Amino acid sequence: MTIVIAILGAVAAAFWAFTHFVNAAQEGREALRDAKGVVRRGKWNRRVDQRLIENLSDPREAGAILAFQIAQYDGAVTDRQRDAMIAHMRETFQADAETADGLFAFARMAVGEVNDAGNSVRKILRPSSMSARRTKRASWLRSWSAWPKSKAGRMKCSAA
């Protein structure tokens, strides 16, 4: 009888040790998954912070990016569109030829990184909203809010 109790005790101790080791292995596997997630998240954060639109500081860069994205919606930007954009940047931004070419190249790289700048408009417009004075923004908003009304009025007249 003593031998039977000793055998049952040994089996129970082996079963307890086995379940303890299995639980420890599962917890270790979960810890490794969490560590991999931390590493993956860190790599993603570094990649996101390296995109050009994340660190815009010049409103001219934001304008160039949006202009390039608009030109690219119909397909690849042609040489004629490129020349027109550079001429427009020179006139609007009062930039020399080298600066306008640099802005165009910057816009092409930035749009290439994000594929669709429309999804990142808030990040792109951040420098222009920070640099614009409150009165300029207010006058721009007034003129913009008046535009649809006048456009709608013209559409009614032409439809009648």
N, C-alpha and C positions, 0 to 999 in steps of 0.2 A: 504494500500500500504506500509505503514511503517512497518507493521508487516511482510509482505512478504520479504522486504529488510532485516529486522533483522533476519528472519529465514534463508535466503540465506547466509547472513554473518556468522551466526553460523555454518551452514553446511560447508561453505568454510574454516572456522577456524578449525573445527573438522577434515576435510579432510587434511589440512596442518599439523596439529598436528599428525595425524595418519601416514602420509608419513614420517614425521620427525622422529617419534619413530621407524618405520620400518627400515629406513636407519641407524639409530643409532644402532639398534639391529644387522644389517648385518655387520656393521663396528666392533662392539664388537666381533662378532663371528669370523671375519677375524683376529682380534687381538689375540684372544685365539688360533687360529690355528697357527699363527706365533709364539706365545709363546711356544706352544707344539713342534713346529719344532726346536726352539732353544734348548729346553731341550733334545729332541731326538738327535740332532746333537752333543750336549755336551756329552751325554752318549756314542754315537758312537765314538767320539774322544778319550774318556777315554778308551774304549775297544780296539781301535786300538793301542794306546800307550802302552797297557799292553801286547801285543803279544811279545813273546821272540825274534823274528827276528827284532823287531823294535829297540832294544837296544843292539845289538851285539857289542862287543868291542874286542874280541879275534878272530884272524883268524882261530885258531884251532876249535872254535865252528862253524864257517861258513863251514869249511871243513867237520866236522862231520855231520852237517845237510845235506849237499849235498850228502855225501856218504850214509847216512841213506835213503834219498829219492830215490836214485838210487837203493838201495837194495830192497826197498819197492815197486817199480813199478811192479815187478812180483807177488806180493802178500805179505802176512805177512812175516816178517823177521824171519828166522829160527834160532835155537840155533847155528848151524854151521856158518851161516852168521854173527851172532852176535860175536862169538868167533874170526872169521877171521877179522872182522872190528876192534875189540878191539886190536888184535895183530898188525894190520896194523897201528892203531893210536899210539900204544906204540912205534913202530919202526919209523914211519914218524915224529911224534911230539916229540919224545924222552921223553915220559911221563911214569910215573909209572903206575902200574895197577889201582890204585884208581882214578887217573886223567883220564885214558882212560875209565874206567867204568862211571865216571861222565860225560864225553863228550858224550858217547853213550846215557846215560839217558837224557841228555840235548837235544840231537838231536831228540830222540824219542818224547819228549814233544813238541819241537818246530814244528816238522812236523805234529804232531797231532793237533796243533792249526791252521795251515794254510791249511791243507789237501793236497795241492800241492805246494811244495817249488819252482817248476819251474816258477810259476807266480811271485815269489818274489826274483828272483835271484839278482837283483840290490841291494836290501836291505841286502841280505845275504852276498854278496861279498863286501859290503862297508868296513868292517874292514880290509879285506885282501888288498884291493886297497889302503887304507890309510897307511897301515904299509909297504907295499912293496916299495922298492926303485925304482927309475926310471930306473936304469940300469937292474934290475931284470925283470921288466915288459917288457922292450925293448927286452931283450934276449928271454924271454918267447914268446913274440909276433913273433919274427923272427922264432923261432923253430916251433911255431904253424902254421905260414903261409907257411912254407916249407913242412909241413906234407901232406896236400892234394895233392900236386904236386907229391911227391914221391909215395904216395898211388895210385894215378891215373896211374902213370907209371908202377907200379907193376901189376895193374889190366889189362892194355893193354897187357903186356907180357904174363900173364896167359891166357888171352882170345885168343891170337893168336895161 
